[in-house]
Amino acid sequence: MYIAMNRFQVPQETQEAYEEMWLHRDSYLKQEPGFVEFHMLKGPTVDGTTLYASHTVWADEAAFLAWTRSQSFRDAHKGAGGQRPLFTGHPKFEGFTAIQHITLDPAS
């Protein structure tokens, strides 16, 4: 399993528009081989800025890397640079390979 995360710092005044953008965009993820699940996470607000993280789970790193080179990736990120005023700085990417997975699912 591979987890890809991007962290965003969002000023409180653009928080509503930022959430709307994520909730109404087409990610094209469901059609991608190796895609498992996606979460958009909202973290704490400190000094007027809220931390958000996009959290995508893939079967493995190869599936994630294949997606980053796909037309689906380009389509999902089209116009993303135009959204920059909704968050400060650049998103911070973090990629993780799972070394342990515990779940309530009895099949796991």
Backbone as a chain_set.jsonl record, in Angstrom:
{"seq": "MYIAMNRFQVPQETQEAYEEMWLHRDSYLKQEPGFVEFHMLKGPTVDGTTLYASHTVWADEAAFLAWTRSQSFRDAHKGAGGQRPLFTGHPKFEGFTAIQHITLDPAS", "coords": {"N": [[0.838, -1.166, 0.0], [0.458, 2.27, -0.75], [0.604, 5.593, 0.304], [-0.285, 8.771, -0.642], [0.135, 12.136, 0.057], [-0.859, 15.537, 0.084], [-0.257, 18.577, 1.578], [-1.929, 21.536, 2.513], [-1.989, 24.989, 3.268], [-4.51, 27.024, 4.294], [-5.941, 30.172, 4.27], [-8.338, 31.498, 6.583], [-10.269, 33.141, 5.372], [-10.57, 32.174, 2.782], [-11.398, 29.625, 3.051], [-14.032, 28.474, 2.746], [-14.471, 28.652, -0.054], [-12.315, 27.111, -0.895], [-12.956, 24.544, 0.126], [-15.335, 24.089, -1.308], [-14.295, 23.99, -3.915], [-12.831, 21.549, -3.816], [-14.868, 19.725, -3.16], [-16.508, 19.743, -5.38], [-15.092, 19.06, -7.649], [-13.933, 16.959, -10.348], [-12.158, 14.146, -9.772], [-11.227, 11.992, -11.193], [-10.228, 9.648, -10.192], [-11.432, 7.136, -9.584], [-11.387, 5.508, -11.827], [-8.801, 4.682, -12.122], [-6.194, 2.263, -12.293], [-5.191, 0.472, -9.429], [-5.977, 2.403, -7.613], [-7.253, 3.009, -4.365], [-8.551, 4.51, -2.228], [-9.709, 7.844, -1.328], [-9.265, 10.721, 0.698], [-10.19, 13.918, 1.86], [-8.829, 15.934, 4.128], [-9.399, 17.967, 6.982], [-7.64, 19.998, 9.085], [-6.246, 21.485, 12.063], [-6.807, 24.99, 12.911], [-4.594, 27.592, 13.0], [-3.456, 30.676, 13.959], [-5.142, 31.968, 12.066], [-4.972, 30.379, 9.789], [-5.818, 27.365, 8.165], [-5.016, 23.934, 8.201], [-5.096, 21.642, 5.574], [-5.287, 18.38, 4.121], [-4.827, 16.349, 1.34], [-5.412, 12.966, 0.895], [-4.489, 10.099, -0.457], [-4.917, 6.704, -1.147], [-3.159, 4.025, -2.521], [-2.67, 0.935, -4.326], [0.032, 0.353, -4.592], [3.255, 2.014, -4.85], [3.98, 2.146, -7.534], [1.519, 2.182, -8.897], [0.545, 4.674, -8.078], [2.537, 6.375, -9.198], [2.15, 5.815, -11.915], [-0.372, 6.926, -12.257], [0.272, 9.649, -11.901], [1.407, 10.212, -14.309], [-0.594, 10.055, -16.113], [-3.372, 10.794, -18.36], [-5.669, 11.244, -16.916], [-4.677, 12.322, -14.527], [-3.661, 14.775, -15.487], [-6.056, 15.922, -16.381], [-7.501, 16.11, -13.963], [-5.993, 17.984, -12.593], [-6.05, 20.211, -14.115], [-6.01, 23.646, -14.503], [-5.375, 24.046, -11.849], [-3.359, 25.748, -10.938], [-4.565, 28.201, -11.146], [-6.075, 28.253, -8.9], [-4.482, 28.952, -6.848], [-4.668, 31.364, -5.243], [-6.406, 30.53, -3.229], [-5.041, 29.116, -1.312], [-2.02, 29.295, 0.68], [1.41, 29.598, -0.292], [3.127, 26.656, -1.551], [1.681, 23.412, -2.175], [2.577, 20.803, 0.081], [4.083, 17.86, -0.625], [3.916, 14.495, 0.496], [4.938, 11.19, 0.537], [4.222, 7.817, 1.325], [5.136, 4.462, 2.019], [3.308, 1.778, 3.144], [4.058, -0.052, 6.042], [2.749, -1.472, 7.877], [-0.59, -2.533, 8.421], [-3.576, -2.274, 9.992], [-6.834, -3.328, 10.496], [-10.435, -3.384, 10.965], [-11.682, -5.057, 9.271], [-12.428, -8.354, 8.712], [-11.435, -9.831, 6.61], [-8.932, -8.922, 6.096]], "CA": [[0.0, 0.0, 0.0], [1.189, 3.533, -0.813], [-0.238, 6.74, 0.649], [0.216, 10.043, -1.163], [-0.53, 13.242, 0.726], [-0.468, 16.92, -0.154], [-0.743, 19.445, 2.659], [-2.213, 22.909, 2.071], [-2.296, 25.992, 4.288], [-5.612, 27.802, 3.725], [-6.406, 31.264, 5.123], [-9.742, 31.351, 6.952], [-11.156, 33.871, 4.462], [-10.785, 31.422, 1.533], [-11.695, 28.253, 3.442], [-15.289, 28.002, 2.156], [-14.242, 28.474, -1.494], [-11.381, 25.995, -1.03], [-13.708, 23.313, 0.328], [-16.246, 23.954, -2.453], [-13.503, 23.558, -5.054], [-12.526, 20.128, -3.666], [-16.083, 18.922, -3.119], [-17.211, 19.754, -6.657], [-14.201, 18.764, -8.771], [-13.855, 15.558, -10.746], [-10.79, 13.705, -9.509], [-10.904, 10.924, -12.152], [-9.485, 8.595, -9.492], [-12.119, 5.834, -9.531], [-11.078, 4.704, -13.011], [-7.364, 4.408, -12.178], [-5.723, 0.982, -11.737], [-4.443, 0.573, -8.183], [-6.576, 3.371, -6.688], [-7.999, 2.374, -3.28], [-9.475, 5.473, -1.626], [-9.28, 9.24, -1.203], [-9.839, 11.514, 1.79], [-9.747, 15.302, 1.998], [-8.814, 16.112, 5.575], [-9.33, 19.327, 7.515], [-6.924, 19.969, 10.354], [-6.422, 22.618, 12.978], [-6.599, 26.376, 12.484], [-3.627, 28.284, 13.848], [-3.154, 32.025, 13.483], [-5.95, 32.328, 10.905], [-4.718, 29.487, 8.652], [-6.248, 25.991, 8.439], [-4.283, 22.89, 7.502], [-5.859, 20.62, 4.858], [-4.429, 17.373, 3.492], [-5.434, 15.348, 0.465], [-4.846, 11.689, 1.34], [-4.887, 9.102, -1.444], [-4.348, 5.377, -0.908], [-2.935, 3.266, -3.757], [-2.217, -0.44, -4.114], [1.485, 0.423, -4.42], [3.834, 3.248, -5.365], [3.963, 2.097, -9.002], [0.185, 2.62, -9.333], [0.506, 6.126, -7.877], [3.392, 7.015, -10.193], [1.485, 5.682, -13.219], [-1.445, 7.932, -12.274], [0.835, 10.996, -12.068], [1.794, 10.369, -15.717], [-1.774, 9.738, -16.917], [-4.26, 11.864, -18.806], [-6.581, 11.495, -15.795], [-3.979, 13.24, -13.623], [-3.644, 16.09, -16.13], [-7.428, 16.438, -16.373], [-7.876, 16.439, -12.584], [-5.22, 19.137, -12.118], [-6.176, 21.312, -15.079], [-6.44, 24.899, -13.878], [-5.054, 24.086, -10.421], [-2.561, 26.945, -10.663], [-5.485, 29.321, -11.007], [-6.67, 28.186, -7.571], [-3.454, 29.298, -5.871], [-5.079, 32.344, -4.224], [-7.198, 29.918, -2.16], [-4.14, 28.632, -0.267], [-0.752, 30.014, 0.698], [2.591, 28.795, -0.603], [2.966, 25.489, -2.407], [1.316, 22.205, -1.431], [3.72, 20.003, 0.497], [3.84, 16.453, -0.908], [4.534, 13.467, 1.327], [4.568, 9.858, 0.079], [4.545, 6.799, 2.317], [4.865, 3.057, 1.779], [2.812, 1.186, 4.392], [4.79, -1.216, 6.552], [1.8, -2.21, 8.695], [-1.968, -2.129, 8.182], [-4.485, -2.921, 10.929], [-8.198, -2.952, 10.147], [-11.505, -4.188, 11.534], [-12.145, -5.957, 8.223], [-11.915, -9.708, 9.008], [-10.759, -10.394, 5.424], [-7.562, -8.376, 6.01]], "C": [[0.892, 1.241, 0.0], [0.209, 4.666, -0.531], [0.446, 8.005, 0.164], [-0.588, 11.169, -0.526], [0.029, 14.57, 0.228], [-1.079, 17.746, 0.956], [-0.836, 20.875, 2.15], [-2.506, 23.783, 3.279], [-3.322, 26.958, 3.684], [-6.035, 28.9, 4.697], [-7.902, 31.125, 5.4], [-10.679, 32.026, 5.957], [-11.397, 33.15, 3.131], [-11.191, 29.967, 1.788], [-12.961, 27.713, 2.767], [-15.111, 27.735, 0.661], [-13.307, 27.285, -1.749], [-12.111, 24.655, -0.894], [-14.676, 23.063, -0.831], [-15.505, 23.448, -3.684], [-13.252, 22.048, -4.986], [-13.781, 19.27, -3.755], [-16.783, 18.816, -4.47], [-16.309, 19.483, -7.862], [-14.268, 17.281, -9.11], [-12.403, 15.123, -10.604], [-10.31, 12.668, -10.521], [-10.191, 9.746, -11.498], [-10.127, 7.213, -9.612], [-11.792, 4.929, -10.71], [-9.62, 4.256, -13.063], [-6.992, 3.064, -11.563], [-4.901, 1.214, -10.473], [-4.984, 1.599, -7.209], [-7.402, 2.629, -5.65], [-9.024, 3.336, -2.685], [-8.841, 6.85, -1.513], [-9.996, 9.868, -0.013], [-9.316, 12.942, 1.659], [-9.92, 15.628, 3.476], [-8.691, 17.582, 5.951], [-8.719, 19.257, 8.903], [-7.178, 21.208, 11.186], [-6.221, 23.966, 12.29], [-5.683, 27.032, 13.497], [-3.316, 29.625, 13.202], [-3.873, 32.355, 12.172], [-5.748, 31.468, 9.669], [-5.078, 28.062, 9.055], [-5.433, 25.026, 7.589], [-5.263, 21.917, 6.872], [-4.856, 19.63, 4.275], [-5.276, 16.498, 2.584], [-4.679, 14.047, 0.721], [-5.359, 10.608, 0.394], [-4.167, 7.793, -1.158], [-4.32, 4.618, -2.235], [-2.483, 1.862, -3.405], [-0.713, -0.488, -3.869], [1.996, 1.719, -5.054], [3.808, 3.286, -6.89], [2.617, 2.565, -9.546], [0.05, 4.135, -9.186], [1.319, 6.846, -8.951], [2.789, 6.931, -11.592], [0.369, 6.715, -13.335], [-0.877, 9.33, -12.513], [1.273, 11.262, -13.504], [0.602, 10.192, -16.666], [-2.529, 10.995, -17.368], [-5.249, 12.216, -17.694], [-5.968, 12.478, -14.809], [-3.993, 14.648, -14.203], [-5.03, 16.721, -16.11], [-7.845, 16.895, -14.974], [-7.187, 17.699, -12.081], [-5.26, 20.331, -13.064], [-6.696, 22.547, -14.348], [-6.107, 25.016, -12.403], [-4.235, 25.318, -10.055], [-3.415, 28.18, -10.493], [-6.145, 29.363, -9.646], [-5.7, 28.648, -6.477], [-3.897, 30.342, -4.849], [-5.894, 31.753, -3.077], [-6.335, 29.359, -1.034], [-2.814, 29.355, -0.383], [0.401, 29.072, 0.391], [2.283, 27.67, -1.566], [2.459, 24.323, -1.569], [2.589, 21.436, -1.068], [3.376, 18.532, 0.3], [4.594, 15.564, 0.072], [4.041, 12.116, 0.834], [5.059, 8.815, 1.061], [4.233, 5.406, 1.791], [4.455, 2.447, 3.113], [3.669, -0.013, 4.779], [3.918, -2.036, 7.498], [0.413, -1.652, 8.426], [-2.85, -2.942, 9.115], [-5.881, -2.413, 10.606], [-9.196, -3.845, 10.877], [-12.019, -5.221, 10.541], [-11.588, -7.358, 8.466], [-11.219, -10.365, 7.813], [-9.306, -9.932, 5.321], [-6.618, -9.082, 6.939]], "O": [[1.935, 1.272, 0.652], [-0.896, 4.685, -1.074], [1.596, 8.28, 0.505], [-1.819, 11.169, -0.558], [1.228, 14.707, -0.015], [-2.27, 17.634, 1.245], [0.053, 21.363, 1.452], [-3.196, 23.358, 4.206], [-3.042, 27.626, 2.688], [-6.443, 28.607, 5.82], [-8.651, 30.678, 4.531], [-11.78, 31.529, 5.72], [-12.344, 33.488, 2.421], [-11.313, 29.177, 0.852], [-12.949, 26.589, 2.264], [-15.553, 26.699, 0.163], [-13.494, 26.542, -2.713], [-11.91, 23.746, -1.699], [-14.812, 21.926, -1.283], [-16.007, 22.591, -4.412], [-13.436, 21.344, -5.979], [-13.758, 18.201, -4.365], [-17.57, 17.894, -4.685], [-16.744, 19.668, -8.998], [-14.614, 16.453, -8.267], [-11.52, 15.681, -11.255], [-9.104, 12.486, -10.688], [-9.603, 8.923, -12.2], [-9.414, 6.217, -9.731], [-11.909, 3.709, -10.603], [-9.243, 3.516, -13.972], [-7.415, 2.749, -10.45], [-4.012, 2.065, -10.457], [-4.506, 1.671, -6.077], [-8.165, 1.725, -5.993], [-10.215, 3.03, -2.636], [-7.622, 7.008, -1.591], [-11.166, 9.589, 0.251], [-8.135, 13.151, 1.38], [-11.032, 15.598, 4.003], [-7.965, 18.341, 5.309], [-9.214, 18.552, 9.782], [-8.193, 21.887, 11.032], [-5.57, 24.072, 11.251], [-5.957, 27.03, 14.697], [-2.955, 29.688, 12.027], [-3.283, 32.952, 11.272], [-6.287, 31.78, 8.607], [-4.705, 27.597, 10.132], [-5.191, 25.271, 6.407], [-6.164, 21.418, 7.547], [-3.719, 19.991, 3.972], [-6.309, 15.97, 2.997], [-3.449, 14.034, 0.759], [-6.535, 10.246, 0.442], [-2.954, 7.774, -0.951], [-5.308, 4.573, -2.968], [-1.971, 1.624, -2.311], [-0.236, -1.268, -3.045], [1.242, 2.43, -5.717], [3.631, 4.354, -7.476], [2.573, 3.271, -10.553], [-0.494, 4.802, -10.067], [0.847, 7.815, -9.546], [2.904, 7.877, -12.372], [0.186, 7.314, -14.395], [-1.473, 10.118, -13.246], [1.488, 12.414, -13.879], [0.776, 10.18, -17.885], [-2.346, 12.088, -16.832], [-5.625, 13.38, -17.554], [-6.656, 13.368, -14.308], [-4.302, 15.609, -13.498], [-5.167, 17.917, -15.853], [-8.468, 17.945, -14.821], [-7.732, 18.408, -11.235], [-4.586, 21.336, -12.839], [-7.712, 22.484, -13.655], [-6.511, 25.984, -11.759], [-4.405, 25.872, -8.969], [-3.038, 29.107, -9.777], [-6.715, 30.385, -9.263], [-6.075, 28.722, -5.307], [-3.535, 30.222, -3.678], [-6.06, 32.408, -2.048], [-6.825, 29.148, 0.075], [-2.512, 29.956, -1.414], [0.376, 27.899, 0.763], [1.302, 27.722, -2.307], [2.766, 24.242, -0.38], [3.556, 21.427, -1.83], [2.487, 18.006, 0.969], [5.74, 15.833, 0.43], [2.832, 11.914, 0.723], [6.174, 8.909, 1.574], [3.183, 5.19, 1.185], [5.172, 2.583, 4.105], [3.966, -0.876, 3.953], [4.282, -3.148, 7.882], [0.249, -0.449, 8.228], [-2.869, -4.17, 9.037], [-6.091, -1.209, 10.458], [-8.846, -4.927, 11.349], [-12.717, -6.159, 10.927], [-10.371, -7.534, 8.429], [-10.495, -11.346, 7.982], [-8.533, -10.491, 4.543], [-5.435, -8.746, 6.989]]}, "num_chains": 1, "name": "protein.A"}
